[in-house]
Amino acid sequence: MLLLDFINVGNGDAILIREPEADFAMLADCGHYALQRDDHPAEPDPRSQRVFAGDFLRENGVSRLDLLLLTHFHRDHVGGLSRVLDAASVDKLAATYVPPDGFGDLRPDDNDLNPTARNVLRCMNLYAMALRNHPGRVRELAELSGARTECFQLTGALSMEVYCATPGLYRDQKEVFDAAYRGARDRYALMRWGKFMNASSLRQRLRYHGAEIVLGGDMYGALWDRDTTAPCDILKLPHHGSLSSANRKFLSQLQPKTVVVSVAAGRPDERPHPYIVRLLREFTDDIRFTDAVSIPGLVEPAYHKSVRIEIP
């Protein structure tokens, strides 16, 4: 059996994938460092079941991860890494950038950069300093080049393909972050990269006993190519159900039977966007939200720590 837990981390993604019979566990992204972002309204509902990814691992007895995959470096995907490493050791962490040997604190707030450039450094710092502050918790760091589709045979029955964006994006990313670790503070390069972080997001397709699960990261639906949109059984919708997360062509190609939206309830930026919810319903009635999303006439809130799906 394959267990999929789309964890209710509030803002962000954290997806726990387990095959208990094979003693296998992996995590795709780690969620945010906070359950409530400071630019979103407070969560007043005492029924809220939001949980840090690290705490969810503890509650479910996961003390070791075979694989931890980071799709990209926005804080709502890597901010929870420190708590995850508190809870579990990691055999292999795979990401599209690994900090150089001897790296230090990027000190994102100790400069004259504008907010966009500063945010890029903050996001990288969350990832890198979590690694630095947890020596020995990650056995292997693997930098994915972004030049090809990565194939993983995770267990005898479970395989995964990891799709990259345009290779040039990852070369740009490496130049920007390597320069930052050398002490450079090129605000224009940082600002430019800040606009492309979602477009660089990795996507995954898992196959298990004939079932196909697509995890979309934050890659906008319009940017997917035909080779990565074969029909699937389960789709983790990209980018928290924003207006850019999907379009009719994208969904017509994927034809998902079940859609999961990782999103915080009460976001002020229309995520999930009502148009996207209506569009999804043209393809499936099985739409699930990690948090207690409420859209009058469209979505009734459901309170849970995760959207759990079991595949026999």
C-alpha positions as CSV (number, residue, x, y, z in Angstrom):
1,M,0.0,0.0,0.0
2,L,1.1,3.5,-0.8
3,L,0.2,6.3,1.7
4,L,0.1,9.9,0.5
5,D,-0.2,12.6,3.1
6,F,-0.6,16.1,1.8
7,I,0.1,17.8,5.1
8,N,-1.9,20.8,6.3
9,V,1.1,23.1,6.9
10,G,-1.1,26.2,6.2
11,N,0.9,28.2,3.7
12,G,3.1,25.9,1.6
13,D,3.7,22.3,0.4
14,A,4.8,19.3,2.4
15,I,3.9,15.8,1.0
16,L,4.8,12.6,2.8
17,I,4.9,9.5,0.7
18,R,5.2,6.1,2.3
19,E,5.2,2.5,1.4
20,P,5.1,0.8,4.8
21,E,5.7,-2.8,3.5
22,A,9.0,-1.6,1.9
23,D,9.9,0.5,5.0
24,F,10.1,3.5,2.7
25,A,9.4,7.2,3.4
26,M,10.1,10.4,1.4
27,L,9.0,14.0,1.8
28,A,8.5,16.4,-1.0
29,D,9.0,19.9,0.4
30,C,8.9,21.0,4.1
31,G,6.3,23.7,4.3
32,H,6.8,27.2,5.9
33,Y,8.6,28.0,9.1
34,A,5.3,29.5,10.5
35,L,1.8,28.2,10.4
36,Q,0.5,31.7,9.9
37,R,2.4,34.2,7.7
38,D,2.6,37.7,8.9
39,D,1.1,39.1,5.7
40,H,-2.0,36.9,6.0
41,P,-4.9,37.4,8.5
42,A,-4.8,35.5,11.8
43,E,-6.4,32.0,11.9
44,P,-9.2,32.5,14.4
45,D,-10.9,29.2,14.0
46,P,-10.1,26.9,17.0
47,R,-10.9,23.9,14.9
48,S,-7.8,24.6,12.7
49,Q,-5.6,21.5,12.3
50,R,-2.5,23.1,10.8
51,V,0.7,21.4,11.8
52,F,4.4,21.8,11.1
53,A,5.8,19.1,8.8
54,G,8.3,18.0,11.4
55,D,5.6,17.6,14.0
56,F,3.5,15.6,11.6
57,L,6.5,13.2,11.0
58,R,6.9,12.7,14.8
59,E,3.2,12.1,15.3
60,N,3.3,9.4,12.5
61,G,6.4,7.7,13.8
62,V,8.7,8.8,10.9
63,S,12.2,9.3,12.3
64,R,14.0,8.6,9.0
65,L,13.4,9.7,5.4
66,D,14.9,7.8,2.5
67,L,14.6,10.9,0.3
68,L,13.8,14.5,0.9
69,L,13.1,16.4,-2.4
70,L,13.0,20.2,-2.4
71,T,11.2,21.5,-5.5
72,H,12.5,25.1,-5.2
73,F,13.6,27.5,-2.6
74,H,10.6,29.7,-1.7
75,R,10.1,29.8,2.1
76,D,6.7,28.1,2.0
77,H,8.5,25.0,0.6
78,V,11.9,25.1,2.5
79,G,11.1,27.1,5.6
80,G,10.1,24.0,7.6
81,L,13.4,22.2,6.9
82,S,14.9,22.9,10.3
83,R,11.9,21.3,12.1
84,V,12.0,18.4,9.7
85,L,15.6,17.7,10.5
86,D,14.8,18.0,14.2
87,A,12.3,15.2,13.7
88,A,14.0,12.9,11.2
89,S,17.3,12.0,9.7
90,V,17.6,12.0,5.9
91,D,19.4,9.5,3.7
92,K,19.4,11.7,0.6
93,L,18.4,15.3,0.1
94,A,17.9,16.3,-3.5
95,A,17.6,19.9,-4.7
96,T,18.7,22.0,-7.7
97,Y,21.3,23.8,-5.6
98,V,23.7,22.8,-2.9
99,P,25.6,25.5,-0.9
100,P,29.3,25.5,-1.4
101,D,31.7,24.0,1.2
102,G,32.2,26.2,4.2
103,F,29.2,28.4,3.5
104,G,28.2,31.0,6.0
105,D,25.1,33.1,6.9
106,L,24.0,35.2,3.9
107,R,22.8,37.9,6.3
108,P,19.9,38.9,4.1
109,D,18.8,41.8,6.2
110,D,22.3,43.3,6.6
111,N,22.4,45.2,3.4
112,D,20.7,47.9,1.3
113,L,18.8,45.5,-1.1
114,N,15.2,46.0,-1.9
115,P,12.5,43.6,-0.6
116,T,12.5,41.4,-3.6
117,A,16.2,40.8,-3.6
118,R,16.3,40.4,0.1
119,N,13.6,37.8,0.0
120,V,15.6,35.7,-2.4
121,L,18.5,35.6,0.1
122,R,16.2,34.9,3.0
123,C,14.8,31.9,1.3
124,M,18.2,30.5,0.5
125,N,19.3,31.2,4.0
126,L,16.4,29.2,5.5
127,Y,17.5,26.2,3.5
128,A,21.2,26.5,4.0
129,M,21.3,27.4,7.6
130,A,19.0,24.5,8.4
131,L,21.6,22.2,6.9
132,R,24.4,23.9,8.8
133,N,22.6,23.8,12.1
134,H,21.9,20.0,11.8
135,P,25.3,18.4,11.1
136,G,25.0,14.7,10.4
137,R,21.3,14.7,9.9
138,V,21.6,14.5,6.1
139,R,23.8,11.7,4.9
140,E,23.9,12.7,1.2
141,L,23.3,16.1,-0.5
142,A,22.5,15.6,-4.2
143,E,22.5,18.6,-6.6
144,L,20.2,18.0,-9.6
145,S,21.6,19.7,-12.6
146,G,18.2,20.5,-14.2
147,A,19.6,19.3,-17.6
148,R,17.5,16.1,-17.7
149,T,14.6,14.2,-16.3
150,E,15.7,12.4,-13.1
151,C,14.5,8.9,-12.6
152,F,14.3,7.2,-9.2
153,Q,13.3,3.5,-8.5
154,L,12.2,4.2,-4.9
155,T,11.0,0.7,-4.1
156,G,10.3,-2.5,-6.0
157,A,6.8,-1.1,-6.8
158,L,7.3,2.7,-6.6
159,S,9.1,4.8,-9.2
160,M,9.4,8.5,-9.7
161,E,10.4,10.8,-12.5
162,V,11.4,14.4,-11.6
163,Y,10.9,16.9,-14.4
164,C,13.0,20.1,-14.6
165,A,12.3,23.4,-16.3
166,T,14.6,25.0,-18.9
167,P,18.2,24.1,-18.0
168,G,19.3,27.7,-18.4
169,L,17.2,28.6,-15.3
170,Y,19.3,26.4,-13.1
171,R,22.5,27.8,-14.5
172,D,21.2,31.3,-13.7
173,Q,20.2,30.1,-10.2
174,K,23.7,28.7,-9.5
175,E,25.4,31.9,-10.7
176,V,23.1,34.0,-8.4
177,F,23.6,32.0,-5.3
178,D,27.3,31.3,-5.8
179,A,27.9,35.0,-6.2
180,A,25.9,35.7,-3.0
181,Y,28.1,33.2,-1.1
182,R,31.1,35.0,-2.4
183,G,29.8,38.2,-0.8
184,A,28.2,39.8,-3.9
185,R,25.0,41.8,-3.6
186,D,23.8,42.2,-7.1
187,R,20.3,43.5,-6.6
188,Y,19.3,43.2,-10.2
189,A,20.4,39.6,-10.5
190,L,18.6,38.8,-7.3
191,M,15.5,40.6,-8.3
192,R,15.5,38.9,-11.7
193,W,15.9,35.4,-10.1
194,G,13.1,36.2,-7.7
195,K,10.7,36.4,-10.6
196,F,11.7,33.0,-11.9
197,M,11.8,30.8,-8.7
198,N,8.3,29.3,-9.3
199,A,9.1,28.7,-13.0
200,S,12.2,26.7,-11.9
201,S,10.1,24.4,-9.6
202,L,10.6,20.7,-10.0
203,R,7.6,18.4,-10.7
204,Q,7.2,14.7,-10.0
205,R,5.3,11.8,-11.5
206,L,5.1,8.8,-9.3
207,R,3.9,5.4,-10.5
208,Y,2.6,2.7,-8.2
209,H,0.8,-0.5,-9.3
210,G,-0.6,1.3,-12.3
211,A,-1.6,4.5,-10.4
212,E,0.0,7.7,-11.5
213,I,0.4,10.6,-9.1
214,V,1.6,14.0,-10.4
215,L,3.0,16.6,-7.9
216,G,3.1,20.0,-9.6
217,G,5.3,22.0,-7.2
218,D,4.7,25.7,-8.1
219,M,5.3,25.4,-11.8
220,Y,2.5,27.4,-13.5
221,G,0.3,25.2,-15.6
222,A,0.8,27.2,-18.8
223,L,4.5,26.4,-18.7
224,W,4.2,22.6,-18.7
225,D,5.2,20.9,-21.9
226,R,3.2,18.1,-23.6
227,D,5.7,15.4,-22.5
228,T,4.8,16.0,-18.8
229,T,1.0,16.2,-19.0
230,A,0.0,12.6,-19.7
231,P,-3.2,11.5,-17.9
232,C,-2.9,10.9,-14.2
233,D,-5.0,9.6,-11.3
234,I,-4.0,12.2,-8.7
235,L,-2.8,15.7,-9.3
236,K,-1.4,18.0,-6.6
237,L,-2.4,21.3,-8.3
238,P,0.5,23.7,-8.8
239,H,1.0,27.0,-7.0
240,H,-1.8,26.7,-4.3
241,G,-4.7,27.1,-6.7
242,S,-3.7,30.5,-7.9
243,L,-5.2,31.9,-11.2
244,S,-1.9,30.8,-12.9
245,S,-2.0,27.3,-11.5
246,A,-3.9,25.7,-14.3
247,N,-5.9,26.2,-17.5
248,R,-8.3,24.2,-19.5
249,K,-5.7,22.8,-21.9
250,F,-3.4,21.7,-19.0
251,L,-6.3,19.9,-17.2
252,S,-7.6,18.4,-20.5
253,Q,-4.3,16.7,-21.0
254,L,-3.8,15.5,-17.4
255,Q,-7.5,14.4,-16.9
256,P,-7.0,13.9,-13.1
257,K,-9.5,11.8,-11.2
258,T,-8.5,13.5,-7.8
259,V,-7.1,16.9,-7.3
260,V,-5.4,18.1,-4.1
261,V,-4.8,21.8,-3.4
262,S,-2.1,22.7,-0.9
263,V,-3.3,26.1,0.4
264,A,-4.0,28.0,3.6
265,A,-7.6,28.9,4.4
266,G,-8.4,32.6,4.5
267,R,-5.6,33.8,2.1
268,P,-6.3,37.3,0.9
269,D,-4.9,36.7,-2.5
270,E,-7.6,34.5,-3.9
271,R,-5.8,31.2,-3.5
272,P,-7.6,29.0,-4.3
273,H,-9.1,31.2,-7.0
274,P,-12.9,30.6,-7.5
275,Y,-12.4,30.4,-11.3
276,I,-9.9,27.6,-10.8
277,V,-12.2,25.6,-8.5
278,R,-15.0,25.9,-11.1
279,L,-12.6,24.8,-13.8
280,L,-11.4,21.8,-11.8
281,R,-15.0,20.7,-11.4
282,E,-15.4,20.4,-15.1
283,F,-12.9,17.5,-14.9
284,T,-13.6,15.9,-11.4
285,D,-15.8,16.2,-8.4
286,D,-13.0,14.9,-6.1
287,I,-11.2,18.1,-5.1
288,R,-9.6,18.2,-1.7
289,F,-7.9,21.1,0.2
290,T,-5.2,20.7,2.8
291,D,-6.6,23.4,5.0
292,A,-10.2,24.3,5.8
293,V,-10.9,26.4,2.7
294,S,-14.3,28.0,2.5
295,I,-15.7,29.6,-0.7
296,P,-19.4,30.2,-0.4
297,G,-21.4,28.2,-2.9
298,L,-18.2,26.3,-4.0
299,V,-16.2,24.8,-1.1
300,E,-17.2,23.8,2.4
301,P,-14.4,23.7,5.0
302,A,-12.9,20.4,6.1
303,Y,-10.7,20.2,9.1
304,H,-7.8,17.8,9.1
305,K,-4.0,17.5,9.6
306,S,-3.6,16.1,6.1
307,V,-5.4,14.9,3.0
308,R,-4.6,11.2,3.2
309,I,-4.9,9.0,0.1
310,E,-4.3,5.3,0.2
311,I,-3.4,3.3,-2.9
312,P,-3.5,-0.5,-2.7
